[in-house]
Amino acid sequence: MDIQQQILELRLLLDRYAYEYYVLDQPSVPDAEYDQKYMELVKLEDEYPEYRDPNSITQRVGGIVLDTFEKVTHKQRMLSLGNAFSLEDLQAFDERVKNAVGKVNYVVELKMDGLAISLHYHNGRFIQAVTRGDGLVGEDVTNNVRTIGSIPMHIDYEGDLEVRGEVFMPKKSFEELNKKRIENGEEEFANPRNAAAGSIRQLDSGIAAKRKLDAYLYYFEGAYENGIKTHEEALETMSNLHLKVNPTRKVCESIQEVWNFIHEMSEKRTSLPYEIDGMVIKVNDLSTWNTLGTTVKAPRYAIAYKFPAEEVVTELLDIVVTVGRTGRITPNAVLAPVKVAGTTVSAAQLHNEDMIKEKDIRIHDAVVVRKAGDIIPEVVKPIVEKRNGTQTVFEFPKTCPICGSGLVRFPDESAHYCINQDCPARVVESIIHFASRDAMDIDTLGDKKVEIFHKYGLLNSIEDIYRLKEHKNEILEMEGFKDKSYQKLIDAIEKSKENPLEDLIYGLGIRQVGKKAAKILAKHFLTMDALMHANLSDLVIIKDIGEITSQSIIAFFKEPKNTMLIDQLKTFGLCMETEKDEIKESMFTGKTVVLTGTLQQMTRNEAKAILESLGANVSGSVSKKTDYVIYGEAAGSKLTKAQALGVVTMDEQSFLQEVNVE
């Protein structure tokens, strides 16, 4: 046997041992024998480096350090799920499904509390792992996923395969990790989900390897096109490929049976070795998925049942206020530490003065606390009958706790604001927002660095970010900074200058302008100058930009300080314009179009892109306002409804001829 063949056989053998250990939990050989084979492979790979392979089991220890994660566009959007919170919600979902496709059965799975991931294989070889991101674009985390023992690097499959699932941190791994962090004087992770997400996004794969992550896979992309008829069959197919699939699931013939299984698992929830935050219910018959379709965000063939939030009682010790980037004053409850949904909670937002008054929350009250969606702590209510005379009514402050300026409450708003633009708290928060991932994405300029640079007088405004390179000597004298970390920071800042106009608009922190509104404004005005000089009538006519948002935009650019900021950013070379989308005039221009059924010549996303390039508004539902319905095979209720309403319908071939696609 030649050396290359010997190495390949050792890898296959060790892959099998890993599958038995991590997936089946049934190791077939003692640790000593595994270690012997492993060291034999290490020795051969060291002696013959030409045969090294990043997918070798010897590489699962990590060790690759990246400067940043590459962005990857998903071939098919990774959708989120709609939520159900009661039996009535599930019955309504069942009714919608039955009305569209008739009687069905459902596969009910555990909803893992982790990080959604997409895995790609080519001819059986693992080649890439991508996070969900915003559903359209994720991050390449291949090196970190290679360190997860339960994810196979080789499977018996010809061609390209994408499977999706959830990376999570088992409870035992989470406890061990937090124990080590406490010993090292580091802050504990709040919950296993945060720990898993933080581990997968480590630039050093060696750190990810030490975190002992796991994964369950639950989706076979293109299963129906590969001759698989049901979702349960798809899960079995993945399992047969040695892909780890959660065995705790059930095929249910009715929603009542679904509900019974949910009740059963909710009672067993705390005894599971991992965290779950609900159950996922999917129509089993894959042939109905295209007929049922999706909304912009979620499939109509699946829904997530969310467990009710756990409620506990604790004492509200105090109420303190914080100042956000827009000057918004937020009251926060200081709580006696209490365990809620697996983590310790010692604070919760109280949102505004009105909420405190409406709930009659007082300092030193016994209060009911829960985590909304198992994530965000909230004070539900005070327990009035436990009051003993020590409780005091909270007086909302009249001045900013940071700068002492008078607070303002705008008409029709429940929040108070510090309107001093030089307030140190506002300055720091605005810089943190500008550098954040959804804005300019300067990933090496996190919250703590912004606070430190502000403390040392290096960051007193957003434009100061682009002057940091002038302070190299001062930065290198700070604790934690060396030449390499300094250069990474400067490189990230310089790279941010290339970000599109919509990111800059969002990063400015204009009140009422979120990520979606920023994109709409960039596409409409095309340049920063045009947006800056827009008047109220220019803004209110834009779809999804209301009067309140329009007034906020105008007020922002009326401030001389903000126009000076834009001028400064121009001199630093930030992107101040975007290209206009080319729209060809056609019968679809300005029309509302719905796609339904299975298209044979292209995906729905491809058809949608063509329609949008022709100026169409592509909608997910049929109504009297719909102008055209384009349908493929197995078109269901949407086509029927369109015909009943007299909407013009067009089959796929006619559509292709109209848009000149062969």
C-alpha positions in Angstrom: 0.0 0.0 0.0 1.5 3.4 -1.0 1.7 6.2 1.6 -1.1 8.3 0.1 -3.5 5.4 0.2 -2.4 4.6 3.8 -3.2 8.2 4.8 -6.6 8.1 3.1 -7.6 4.9 4.8 -6.5 6.2 8.2 -8.6 9.3 7.7 -11.7 7.3 6.7 -11.2 5.0 9.7 -10.9 7.9 12.1 -13.9 9.6 10.5 -15.9 6.5 11.2 -14.7 6.4 14.8 -15.6 10.1 15.2 -19.1 9.4 13.8 -19.6 6.6 16.3 -18.4 8.8 19.2 -20.0 12.2 18.4 -23.2 11.2 16.6 -24.1 7.7 17.7 -22.6 8.0 21.2 -21.5 4.4 20.7 -17.7 4.2 20.3 -16.5 0.9 18.9 -12.9 1.1 20.0 -11.2 2.1 23.3 -9.6 5.6 23.6 -6.2 4.1 23.5 -6.7 2.5 20.1 -8.2 5.7 18.7 -5.2 7.7 20.0 -2.8 5.2 18.5 -4.4 5.5 15.0 -4.7 9.3 15.4 -0.9 9.7 16.2 -0.1 7.4 13.3 -1.9 9.8 11.0 -0.3 12.8 12.5 3.1 11.3 12.0 2.4 10.4 8.3 1.0 13.9 7.6 4.1 15.5 9.2 6.4 13.3 7.2 4.5 13.8 3.9 3.2 17.3 4.0 2.2 17.1 0.3 -0.7 14.9 1.4 -2.1 17.3 4.1 -5.8 18.1 3.9 -7.7 20.8 5.8 -10.6 18.2 6.2 -8.4 15.7 7.9 -9.5 14.9 11.5 -6.1 16.0 12.7 -7.0 19.6 11.7 -10.1 19.8 13.9 -8.0 21.4 16.7 -8.1 24.6 14.7 -5.2 27.1 14.6 -6.1 29.2 11.6 -6.4 32.9 12.4 -8.2 35.2 10.0 -8.3 39.0 9.8 -12.0 39.0 8.9 -14.8 36.8 7.8 -15.7 36.8 4.1 -19.3 37.6 3.1 -21.1 34.9 1.2 -24.4 35.2 -0.7 -26.8 32.2 -0.1 -28.0 30.5 -3.3 -31.4 30.1 -1.7 -32.4 32.6 1.1 -32.2 31.2 4.6 -35.7 32.1 5.9 -36.7 32.5 9.6 -40.0 31.0 10.9 -43.3 32.5 11.9 -44.2 32.1 15.5 -47.1 30.5 17.3 -47.7 30.9 21.1 -50.9 28.9 21.7 -53.0 26.0 20.5 -55.2 28.5 18.7 -52.3 29.8 16.7 -51.4 26.3 15.6 -55.0 25.6 14.7 -55.1 28.7 12.6 -51.8 27.6 10.9 -53.4 24.1 10.3 -56.5 25.7 8.8 -54.4 27.8 6.4 -52.5 24.8 5.2 -55.6 22.7 4.7 -57.4 25.4 2.8 -54.4 25.6 0.4 -53.4 21.9 -0.1 -55.9 19.7 1.8 -55.2 17.3 4.6 -51.5 16.8 5.6 -49.4 15.4 8.3 -46.6 17.2 10.2 -43.1 16.5 11.3 -42.5 18.1 14.8 -38.9 18.8 15.8 -37.2 20.4 18.7 -36.3 24.1 18.1 -32.6 24.3 19.0 -31.4 27.5 20.7 -28.2 28.1 18.7 -26.9 29.6 15.5 -28.3 28.7 12.1 -25.7 27.4 9.7 -25.5 26.2 6.0 -23.0 23.4 5.1 -21.8 22.7 1.6 -20.4 19.5 0.2 -19.0 18.7 -3.2 -18.7 15.0 -4.2 -18.9 14.1 -0.6 -16.2 16.5 0.6 -17.0 19.3 3.0 -16.1 22.6 1.4 -17.8 25.5 3.2 -19.9 26.6 6.1 -21.9 29.9 6.1 -23.9 31.6 8.9 -27.4 32.7 8.2 -26.6 36.4 8.5 -29.5 38.4 7.3 -30.9 35.5 5.3 -29.4 36.7 2.0 -25.8 37.2 2.9 -23.9 35.3 5.7 -20.3 34.9 6.8 -17.8 32.1 5.8 -17.0 30.3 9.1 -15.6 27.1 7.4 -12.5 26.9 9.6 -14.5 27.1 12.8 -17.0 24.5 11.7 -14.3 22.1 10.8 -13.5 21.9 14.6 -17.0 20.5 15.4 -16.5 16.8 15.8 -20.1 15.8 15.0 -20.0 17.5 11.5 -18.5 15.0 9.0 -15.8 16.2 6.6 -16.6 13.4 4.1 -20.0 11.9 3.2 -21.1 9.3 0.6 -22.7 11.7 -1.9 -22.0 12.6 -5.5 -22.4 16.2 -6.7 -23.2 19.3 -4.8 -25.2 19.2 -1.5 -26.3 21.9 0.9 -27.7 21.0 4.3 -28.8 23.4 7.0 -29.0 23.2 10.7 -28.1 24.6 14.1 -24.8 24.9 15.8 -25.3 24.9 19.6 -23.3 24.6 22.8 -24.4 21.7 25.0 -25.3 22.6 28.6 -22.2 20.7 29.9 -19.8 22.6 27.6 -21.5 25.9 28.6 -21.0 25.2 32.3 -17.3 24.3 31.7 -16.7 27.3 29.6 -18.2 29.8 32.1 -16.3 28.1 35.0 -13.0 28.7 33.1 -14.0 32.3 32.3 -14.7 33.0 36.0 -11.3 31.5 36.9 -9.6 33.7 34.3 -11.5 36.8 35.6 -13.5 37.1 32.4 -17.2 37.9 32.0 -19.5 34.9 31.9 -21.6 34.2 28.7 -25.3 35.0 29.3 -26.6 31.7 27.8 -25.5 28.8 25.6 -26.9 30.5 22.4 -24.7 33.6 22.9 -21.7 31.3 23.7 -22.3 29.3 20.5 -22.7 32.4 18.3 -19.6 34.0 19.9 -17.6 30.8 19.4 -18.5 30.4 15.7 -17.5 34.0 15.0 -14.0 33.7 16.5 -11.4 34.7 14.0 -9.0 32.2 15.7 -10.4 28.7 15.0 -8.3 27.3 17.9 -10.6 29.1 20.3 -13.7 27.7 18.6 -12.2 24.2 18.8 -11.9 24.5 22.6 -15.5 25.5 23.0 -16.9 21.9 22.4 -19.7 22.9 20.1 -22.2 20.5 18.5 -24.7 20.6 15.7 -28.0 19.1 14.5 -29.0 19.3 10.8 -32.7 19.7 9.8 -32.9 20.8 6.2 -31.9 19.1 2.9 -31.8 21.7 0.1 -33.4 20.4 -3.1 -34.7 17.3 -1.4 -37.8 17.1 -3.6 -35.8 17.6 -6.8 -33.7 14.6 -5.7 -36.7 12.3 -5.5 -37.3 12.6 -1.8 -41.0 12.8 -1.1 -41.3 13.8 2.6 -39.5 15.9 5.1 -39.2 12.8 7.4 -37.6 11.0 4.5 -35.2 13.9 4.0 -34.1 13.7 7.6 -33.6 9.9 7.3 -31.5 10.5 4.2 -29.3 13.0 6.0 -28.9 10.6 8.9 -27.9 7.8 6.5 -25.2 10.1 5.1 -23.8 10.3 8.7 -25.1 13.9 9.0 -26.2 14.4 12.6 -30.0 14.7 12.9 -31.9 15.0 16.1 -33.8 11.7 16.7 -36.3 13.5 19.1 -39.0 14.2 16.6 -42.5 12.9 15.7 -44.7 12.6 12.6 -48.2 13.7 13.7 -51.4 13.2 11.8 -53.3 16.1 13.4 -52.7 19.4 15.2 -54.0 17.9 18.4 -51.3 15.2 18.2 -48.8 18.0 17.5 -50.0 19.8 20.6 -49.8 16.7 22.7 -46.1 16.2 21.7 -45.3 19.8 22.4 -46.8 19.4 25.9 -44.8 16.2 26.4 -41.5 17.8 25.4 -42.1 21.0 27.4 -42.2 18.8 30.5 -38.9 17.1 29.5 -37.3 20.4 28.4 -35.1 21.0 31.5 -33.7 17.4 31.4 -32.4 17.7 27.9 -28.6 18.1 27.5 -29.1 21.2 25.4 -31.3 24.3 25.4 -34.5 24.4 23.3 -36.8 27.4 23.1 -39.7 25.8 21.3 -40.8 23.3 18.7 -40.9 23.5 14.9 -43.8 22.1 13.0 -43.3 21.4 9.2 -45.7 20.0 6.6 -44.3 16.6 5.8 -45.2 16.3 2.1 -42.5 18.2 0.2 -44.7 18.4 -2.9 -46.9 21.0 -1.1 -44.0 23.3 -0.1 -43.9 25.2 -3.4 -47.7 25.5 -3.5 -47.8 26.9 0.1 -44.9 29.2 -0.8 -43.3 31.8 1.5 -43.7 35.3 2.7 -40.8 37.7 2.5 -39.4 36.3 5.8 -40.9 32.9 6.5 -42.2 29.7 4.8 -45.9 29.0 4.9 -45.3 25.3 5.3 -43.7 25.6 8.7 -44.1 27.4 12.0 -42.3 27.6 15.3 -44.2 27.2 18.6 -42.4 29.2 21.3 -42.6 28.0 24.9 -44.2 30.4 27.3 -41.6 32.6 29.1 -40.6 31.4 32.6 -41.6 33.9 35.3 -39.9 34.4 38.6 -40.2 36.9 41.5 -37.4 39.1 42.7 -36.9 42.6 44.3 -36.5 45.7 42.3 -33.6 47.5 44.1 -33.5 50.7 42.1 -34.3 52.4 38.8 -31.4 54.1 36.9 -31.5 55.9 33.6 -29.1 55.6 30.6 -28.5 57.9 27.6 -28.6 56.4 24.1 -27.0 57.7 20.8 -30.1 59.8 19.9 -30.2 61.2 23.4 -33.1 59.0 24.4 -33.3 58.5 28.1 -34.1 54.9 29.1 -35.0 53.8 32.6 -33.6 50.5 33.8 -34.6 48.3 36.7 -31.8 47.1 39.0 -32.9 43.7 40.2 -31.8 41.4 43.0 -30.0 38.7 40.9 -32.3 35.9 40.0 -32.1 32.8 37.7 -34.5 33.1 34.7 -34.5 30.6 31.8 -31.1 29.3 32.7 -29.2 32.5 33.2 -28.8 35.1 36.0 -30.7 38.4 35.5 -29.9 41.5 37.4 -31.3 44.3 35.2 -34.2 44.9 32.8 -35.3 47.8 30.6 -38.4 49.8 31.7 -38.6 51.6 28.4 -40.2 55.0 29.5 -41.9 57.0 32.2 -45.4 56.1 31.0 -44.7 52.3 31.3 -43.5 52.7 34.9 -46.6 54.7 35.8 -49.0 52.3 34.0 -47.6 49.3 35.7 -47.2 51.2 39.0 -43.7 49.9 39.4 -42.0 51.2 42.6 -38.5 50.9 44.0 -38.2 48.0 46.4 -41.3 46.3 44.9 -41.4 42.5 44.6 -41.8 42.1 40.8 -42.5 39.3 38.4 -39.6 39.0 35.8 -39.4 37.0 32.7 -37.4 36.8 29.4 -39.3 37.9 26.4 -38.6 35.2 23.7 -36.3 33.6 26.3 -33.8 36.4 25.6 -34.7 39.9 26.8 -35.4 40.4 30.5 -38.6 42.3 31.3 -40.5 43.3 34.4 -44.0 42.0 34.0 -45.7 43.6 37.0 -45.3 44.4 40.7 -46.8 42.2 43.3 -48.9 44.9 45.1 -50.0 42.7 48.0 -46.3 42.3 49.0 -45.8 46.0 49.6 -44.9 46.8 53.2 -44.4 50.6 53.2 -40.7 50.6 52.2 -41.6 51.1 48.5 -41.0 54.5 46.9 -42.4 56.0 43.7 -39.8 56.7 41.0 -39.4 60.4 40.0 -38.3 60.7 36.4 -35.3 63.0 36.2 -35.7 66.5 34.7 -32.0 66.7 33.6 -29.6 64.4 31.8 -27.6 62.2 34.3 -24.4 62.6 32.2 -24.3 66.3 31.1 -26.9 67.9 33.2 -28.9 69.4 30.3 -32.6 69.7 30.6 -34.6 66.8 29.1 -37.2 67.2 26.4 -40.3 65.1 25.7 -41.5 65.5 22.1 -45.2 65.6 21.2 -46.7 62.2 20.5 -43.7 60.4 22.0 -43.4 58.6 25.3 -39.6 59.0 25.6 -37.5 61.8 27.1 -34.4 63.1 25.3 -31.2 64.8 26.1 -30.9 67.2 23.1 -27.3 68.3 23.9 -25.4 66.9 20.9 -22.1 67.2 22.9 -23.4 65.0 25.7 -20.5 62.5 26.3 -23.0 59.6 26.5 -24.5 60.6 23.2 -21.1 61.0 21.5 -19.9 57.5 22.6 -23.2 55.8 21.7 -23.3 57.5 18.3 -19.7 56.4 17.5 -20.5 52.8 18.6 -23.6 52.8 16.3 -21.6 54.2 13.4 -19.0 51.5 13.7 -21.5 48.7 14.3 -21.9 45.7 12.1 -25.2 46.8 10.5 -23.7 50.3 9.8 -20.1 50.8 8.7 -19.0 47.4 10.1 -15.7 48.4 11.6 -15.4 45.1 13.4 -12.2 46.0 15.3 -13.7 49.1 16.8 -16.0 47.7 19.4 -17.9 49.3 22.3 -15.0 49.1 24.8 -12.4 50.5 22.4 -14.7 53.4 21.6 -15.1 54.1 25.3 -11.3 54.0 25.9 -10.5 56.2 22.9 -13.1 58.7 24.1 -11.7 58.7 27.6 -8.2 59.5 26.2 -9.7 62.3 24.0 -9.1 60.5 20.6 -12.7 60.0 19.7 -15.0 63.0 20.3 -17.1 62.7 17.2 -17.8 60.3 14.3 -15.3 61.9 12.0 -12.5 61.3 14.6 -12.7 57.6 13.6 -10.9 58.5 10.4 -8.3 60.5 12.3 -7.2 57.7 14.5 -4.3 56.9 12.2 -2.8 60.2 13.3 -2.5 58.9 16.8 -0.4 55.8 16.3 2.1 56.4 19.1 -0.7 57.2 21.6 -2.6 54.1 20.7 0.4 51.8 20.9 1.0 53.0 24.4 -2.4 51.8 25.5 -2.8 48.4 27.1 -3.7 45.6 24.7 -2.4 47.4 21.6 0.5 46.2 19.5 1.6 47.0 15.9 -0.5 44.1 14.5 -3.8 45.0 16.4 -3.2 48.7 15.6 -2.8 48.0 11.9 -5.9 45.7 11.9 -7.9 48.6 13.3 -6.7 51.1 10.8 -7.2 48.7 7.9 -10.8 48.1 9.0 -11.4 51.8 9.2 -10.0 52.4 5.7 -12.0 49.5 4.3 -15.2 51.1 5.7 -14.8 54.0 3.3 -15.9 51.6 0.5 -19.2 50.8 2.2 -22.3 51.7 0.2 -24.3 54.9 0.8 -27.1 53.1 2.6 -24.7 51.9 5.3 -23.5 55.5 5.8 -27.0 56.8 6.0 -27.9 54.2 8.7 -24.6 54.9 10.5 -25.4 58.6 10.9 -28.0 57.6 13.5 -30.9 59.7 12.2 -33.9 59.2 14.5 -36.6 56.9 12.9 -34.2 55.8 10.1 -33.5 52.1 10.4 -31.6 49.8 8.1 -34.6 49.4 5.7 -35.3 53.1 5.5 -31.7 53.9 4.9 -31.7 51.5 1.9 -34.9 53.1 0.5 -33.4 56.6 0.8 -30.1 55.6 -0.9 -31.9 54.0 -3.8 -34.3 57.0 -4.2 -31.9 59.9 -3.9 -28.7 58.2 -5.1 -26.4 60.8 -3.5 -25.9 62.2 0.0 -26.2 65.7 -1.3 -29.7 65.0 -2.8 -30.9 63.5 0.5 -29.5 66.5 2.5 -31.4 69.0 0.4 -34.7 67.1 0.2 -37.7 68.9 1.5 -40.8 67.4 3.3 -42.8 66.9 0.0 -39.8 65.1 -1.5 -39.7 62.7 1.3 -43.3 61.9 2.2 -44.1 60.6 -1.3 -41.6 57.8 -0.9 -43.2 54.5 -0.1 -42.5 53.3 3.5 -41.1 56.7 4.5 -43.8 58.4 6.6 -44.2 62.0 7.8 -42.5 61.5 11.2 -39.4 59.9 9.6 -39.4 62.7 6.9 -39.5 65.4 9.6 -36.7 63.6 11.5 -34.5 63.6 8.4 -35.0 67.2 7.7 -34.3 68.2 11.3 -31.1 66.2 11.2 -29.7 67.9 8.2 -30.8 71.4 9.4 -28.2 71.0 12.2 -24.9 72.7 11.1 -23.0 70.2 13.1 -24.4 67.4 11.0 -23.7 69.1 7.7 -20.2 69.7 8.8 -19.9 66.0 9.7 -20.9 65.1 6.1 -18.4 67.5 4.7 -15.6 66.0 6.8 -16.6 62.5 5.8 -16.4 63.6 2.2 -12.9 64.7 2.6 -12.0 61.4 4.1 -13.2 59.7 1.0 -16.4 57.9 2.2 -18.8 56.7 -0.4 -21.5 59.4 -0.9 -23.4 58.0 -3.9 -24.9 54.9 -5.3 -25.8 53.7 -8.8 -29.3 53.9 -10.0 -31.0 50.5 -10.6 -31.5 50.1 -14.3 -35.2 49.7 -15.0 -36.3 48.7 -18.5 -39.8 49.8 -19.5 -42.1 46.8 -20.0 -45.7 45.7 -19.4 -44.6 45.0 -15.7 -43.3 48.5 -15.0 -45.2 49.9 -12.0 -47.4 46.8 -11.7 -47.9 44.4 -8.8 -47.0 40.9 -9.7 -47.3 37.6 -7.8 -45.3 34.4 -8.5 -46.9 31.0 -7.7 -46.2 27.4 -8.4 -43.0 25.7 -9.4 -41.1 27.4 -12.2 -39.0 25.0 -14.4 -36.6 27.4 -16.2 -35.5 29.5 -13.2 -35.9 29.9 -9.5 -38.5 32.2 -8.0 -35.7 34.5 -6.8 -34.4 34.7 -10.3 -37.8 35.5 -11.7 -38.3 38.1 -9.0 -35.0 39.7 -9.9 -36.0 40.0 -13.5 -39.4 41.5 -12.6 -37.8 44.1 -10.2 -35.3 45.0 -12.9 -38.4 45.8 -15.1 -39.9 48.0 -12.4 -42.4 45.6 -11.0 -43.5 45.3 -7.3 -43.3 41.6 -6.6 -45.9 40.7 -3.9 -46.4 37.5 -1.9 -50.2 37.5 -1.9 -53.0 38.0 -4.3 -55.5 40.8 -3.9 -57.7 43.2 -5.9 -54.6 45.4 -6.3 -52.6 42.6 -8.1 -52.0 43.2 -11.8 -50.5 39.9 -12.9 -50.1 36.4 -11.5 -47.3 34.3 -13.1 -47.7 30.6 -12.4 -45.7 27.4 -12.8 -46.5 23.8 -12.1 -48.7 22.8 -9.1 -50.0 26.4 -8.7 -52.6 26.3 -6.0 -54.8 28.8 -4.1 -53.1 31.9 -5.4 -53.9 31.1 -9.0 -57.5 30.1 -8.1 -58.0 33.4 -6.2 -56.5 35.4 -9.1 -58.9 33.8 -11.6 -61.8 34.5 -9.2 -60.8 38.2 -8.9 -60.3 38.6 -12.7 -56.5 39.2 -12.3 -54.5 38.6 -15.5 -52.6 35.3 -15.3 -49.6 34.2 -17.3 -47.9 30.8 -17.5 -44.1 30.5 -17.2 -43.5 30.1 -20.9 -45.5 33.2 -21.8 -43.6 35.2 -19.1 -40.2 34.0 -20.5 -41.3 35.1 -24.0 -42.4 38.5 -22.8 -39.1 39.2 -21.0 -37.0 37.6 -23.8 -35.5 34.8 -21.7 -35.0 31.5 -23.5 
